[in-house]
Amino acid sequence: MEDVTFGTRVLNGFLSVMIVVLIAILLAVIVSLILAAFGFF
């Protein structure tokens, strides 16, 4: 894996960030639904 280009590393980093962001959004939606179900909103 010594021939990994800069662009590939940037793309992999970008995809990793996107996955983290998507997970964070999903967790926020789930928490919001739980709070709404218990009547906090």
N, C-alpha and C positions, 0 to 999 in steps of 0.2 A: 504493500500500500504506500510505496514511496512516490508513485507517479500521480498522486491526487493533485489536481490543479487548484489554483486559488478560487476559481469560479465554482468548482464542485464543493469546496469547503464552505464558501459563502452560501450556496444553495442549501446545503445540509443544515447550516446554522439557521438560515431563514425558516426552513421547514420545521426545525425543532422549536423555534420561537412560536411559530403559528400553532403547533400542536399544544404547547403550553397555554397559549391564549384561548384556544378553543375549549380546553379542559376548564380553564378558569371561568369562561362564560357559562358553560354547562353547569358548573357548581353554583354559580350565582343564580341561575334560573331555578335550579332545584331548591336552593335555600329560600328564594323569593316565593316559590309555590308552597313550601312548607309553612312559611310565615303567614301567607295569605290564607292557608287552610285553617290556621289557628286564630285568624282574625286580627293579626297585627297591622294589616294594611287597610 
